[in-house]
Amino acid sequence: MQTTGYRQVWRVLAAALAAIMVGGMLAGPLALAQDDEPEEEDAGHIQYAWAETLFPAVVRFYVGIGLPLEQVGSATLTVQQLDRVQESIPVGVGNVIFSDEVAVDFVYDWSLIERQPGLVPFEAVEFRWVVRANDGSESVYASDFFLQDERRGPWEAGGDLPLVLYWHSEQLAGRLIQQDVLAAYDQLTRRTGVAPLFRFAIYDPGVDLCQEIPSESEEAEEPELAVVSGVDGTGYPCSEALFEQAYANGGVTFLQRRTHGFAPLEDELVTAMVRQVYADQWAGQDVPAWFEEGLAALYRLRPGYGGFQMAQLAARDDALHDLAALQTFPPDDMIYREQLVWQAQAYLMMLYLTDRYGADAPFDLARDVAENGFDPAFAALTGGDQAAFWADWTRWLLSEDVEQAINWTPYVPVTPTPGP
């Protein structure tokens, strides 16, 4: 058990953090202030209650009670969000973080990873503590908070469903980007017949998602990655994969952009949308990586001039990735320039489909893949297999036809005409 001196420090810290949350200092324009007073209920023996969000791991719900532990009959936490989550959890001795002769403090860790359905980021979460003493008295404290990564911010939002962006960078023109990307969303909806909802949490490049803490293992040479409580220093596992999972559990897509560029971010958003939609449609089908990559690139808002030049140079130097290498995505440790060439080849192979078989060909093929599988669908369109297509494409890549085809995107009225 903690000492009385620690108890005093704990109370001062808890009160200060609660005051910060009420004042909105840990949150941005999207935030809802936590209530420091219960609404139409008797707080009674409850002296404080608040929530600490440690993204991507947990939300820690704290309550301080002005009774010794032996006089507390029961304590129950209820968490509610929208019509998605509503759960009541009894807490007990295992949740005690402080206890002395006059008071007891409890904490409950709500996992952002393991609990299903997950809490939705960037939405209000309501919580309510009910404490019943052994003498029959009941104390109630209700409040709310806005679920977000509090180490970033202030967070801003742009757009409405079906496409909403959230970002923490003051320099990001998120609303303009959302309006641009809506064109790709409309194209995707028209081509696939589905209208999914997308919510993206956009992190700046180079942002440290996690904190480094000393490893508990004596054999480990490197520090561990964690997210650490500002109250008592408790650390929780942290990684980019856990960020992706915590956001996905709440219906949000995590995206840490690679550069500060405007156009590259739009490309990343479009790619994420396209891959999510077609992954659902192609469930169970074996699709070559070049087709998946090239289709996403085709939905982008601008022609891929830079990739076109890189691919032509590689072709002239006999340095193209071969067809076998295009069946799977390049490994993470591939030289960056080689990755760009790989991506450019995939895009230009898709563009050749439009030039040879018509502007709708890649999209019709993608739809046919979902019904019949890739190889049969590809043969039905081209009359051959990938090897024959590859041979034709390598010749086309260095022809005059490619220079006209490279100007086309699905967003321009002039479309390629099938060749003879």
Secondary structure by P-SEA (a helix, b strand, c coil): cccaaaaaaaaaaaaaaaaaaaaccccccccccccccccccccccccccccccccccbbbbbbbbccccccccbbbbbbbccccbbbbbbbcccccccccccbbbbbbbbbcccccccccccbbbbbbbbbbcccbbbbbbbccccccccccccccccccccbbbbbcccccaaaaaaaaaaaaaaaaaaaccbbbbbbbbccccccccccccccccccccbbbbbbbbccccccccccaaaaaaaaaaacbbbbbcccccaaaaaaaaaaaaaaaaaaaaaccccccaaaaaaaaaaaccccaaaaaaaaaaaaaaccccccccccccccccccaaaaaaaaaaaaaaaaaaaaccccaaaaaaaaaaaccccaaaaaaaccccaaaaaaaaaaaaacaaaaaaaaccccccccccccc
